[in-house]
Amino acid sequence: MKDNSFILKEFLDNAFNLKSHLMEFFSMQESDLDGFLSNAKINLANLHPGDALSDASDFYSDIVGDRHVADLAAWHISSKDYIADTLKLQQRFSTNLVLDFGGGIGTHALANAMSKKVEQVFFVDINETNRNFVEYRAKELGVEKKLTFCKTIKDTQISKFDTIVCLDVLEHLDNPAAQIEIFSEIMNSNSIALFNWYFFKGEKNEYPFHVDDSKIIEKFFKTLQSNFLEVFHPILITTRAYKKIR
Ligand SMILES: C[S@@+](CC[C@H](N)C(=O)[O-])C[C@H]1O[C@@H](n2cnc3c(N)ncnc32)[C@H](O)[C@@H]1O
């Protein structure tokens, strides 16, 4: 187990060896890596079928393949100070049993698994490539015993989590209100949930997969305000910490 400042330094230095993990997992040469990462955002956006998609989860489970890994890796490398702030935030709150819902390339789940305060991290992601990639990373980083990989929350077979991390995921779901209701059911009175959201498709439709329907957003905020109370934290980022109201 490592202390918090060491974990942050490892992330800021090399994103937990992200580049070498990408090369090894996807059998790429260093010379292929730039091509894999550059234009990842636009490549992901171009994959989106627009209104033809009837269920948002199909995009992440069946269509994106390894394109989401590329997009998230490029983002975590280029915005490492922002991501490091989200790691600082989870270091304040994460304890015991942690759910990382929509865990992506695993930065937050891996950092939580390195923490002394955390007993087990349940990495839930609908995308099989993401799950396999993060399982590979966990083994490389020697934290595989503290991580469990699941496609759905039900598969974790855990009734209550002490911490829920759901970062940059809610805007990808057809019904974000229903998702936070599920989170509230799997929290106890001391649990903390970390949420952020970005219900915006971008100035130039860079995020065609983000929900921006005003009715869905209003329902989300009503559900948030009736189920959760914000817990103050001093880190200047949009991610918020919550406990259950009842
Ligand atoms: C923008 S990424 C965020 C990844 C990570 N939380 C981060 O902050 O870098 C959204 C993630 O949510 C996952 N996802 C989308 N819909 C999901 C669902 N219904 N259940 C579980 N995961 C889902 C995607 O596969 C993807 O890894």
Ligand as a Chemical Component Dictionary entry (heavy atoms), coordinates in Angstrom:
data_LIG
# 
_chem_comp.id                   LIG 
_chem_comp.type                 NON-POLYMER 
_chem_comp.pdbx_formal_charge   0 
_chem_comp.three_letter_code    LIG 
# 
loop_
_chem_comp_atom.comp_id 
_chem_comp_atom.atom_id 
_chem_comp_atom.alt_atom_id 
_chem_comp_atom.type_symbol 
_chem_comp_atom.charge 
_chem_comp_atom.model_Cartn_x 
_chem_comp_atom.model_Cartn_y 
_chem_comp_atom.model_Cartn_z 
_chem_comp_atom.pdbx_ordinal 
LIG C1  C1  C 0  -16.461 9.183 -20.175 1  
LIG S1  S1  S 1  -16.119 7.584 -19.542 2  
LIG C2  C2  C 0  -15.610 7.976 -17.897 3  
LIG C3  C3  C 0  -14.558 7.015 -17.386 4  
LIG C4  C4  C 0  -13.999 7.321 -16.006 5  
LIG N1  N1  N 0  -15.028 7.342 -14.992 6  
LIG C5  C5  C 0  -13.207 8.615 -16.001 7  
LIG O1  O1  O 0  -13.572 9.534 -15.260 8  
LIG O2  O2  O -1 -12.235 8.698 -16.745 9  
LIG C6  C6  C 0  -17.694 6.831 -19.350 10 
LIG C7  C7  C 0  -17.587 5.357 -18.979 11 
LIG O3  O3  O 0  -18.881 4.869 -18.621 12 
LIG C8  C8  C 0  -19.035 3.570 -19.160 13 
LIG N2  N2  N 0  -20.468 3.314 -19.273 14 
LIG C9  C9  C 0  -21.361 3.876 -20.128 15 
LIG N3  N3  N 0  -22.602 3.408 -19.907 16 
LIG C10 C10 C 0  -22.514 2.527 -18.879 17 
LIG C11 C11 C 0  -23.454 1.704 -18.177 18 
LIG N4  N4  N 0  -24.746 1.710 -18.497 19 
LIG N5  N5  N 0  -23.008 0.916 -17.179 20 
LIG C12 C12 C 0  -21.685 0.909 -16.850 21 
LIG N6  N6  N 0  -20.746 1.662 -17.479 22 
LIG C13 C13 C 0  -21.148 2.463 -18.473 23 
LIG C14 C14 C 0  -18.305 3.618 -20.485 24 
LIG O4  O4  O 0  -17.964 2.337 -20.974 25 
LIG C15 C15 C 0  -17.072 4.459 -20.098 26 
LIG O5  O5  O 0  -16.016 3.678 -19.623 27 
# 
loop_
_chem_comp_bond.comp_id 
_chem_comp_bond.atom_id_1 
_chem_comp_bond.atom_id_2 
_chem_comp_bond.value_order 
_chem_comp_bond.pdbx_ordinal 
LIG C1  S1  SING 1  
LIG S1  C2  SING 2  
LIG S1  C6  SING 3  
LIG C2  C3  SING 4  
LIG C3  C4  SING 5  
LIG C4  N1  SING 6  
LIG C4  C5  SING 7  
LIG C5  O1  DOUB 8  
LIG C5  O2  SING 9  
LIG C6  C7  SING 10 
LIG C7  O3  SING 11 
LIG C7  C15 SING 12 
LIG O3  C8  SING 13 
LIG C8  N2  SING 14 
LIG C8  C14 SING 15 
LIG N2  C9  SING 16 
LIG N2  C13 SING 17 
LIG C9  N3  DOUB 18 
LIG N3  C10 SING 19 
LIG C10 C11 SING 20 
LIG C10 C13 DOUB 21 
LIG C11 N4  SING 22 
LIG C11 N5  DOUB 23 
LIG N5  C12 SING 24 
LIG C12 N6  DOUB 25 
LIG N6  C13 SING 26 
LIG C14 O4  SING 27 
LIG C14 C15 SING 28 
LIG C15 O5  SING 29 
# 
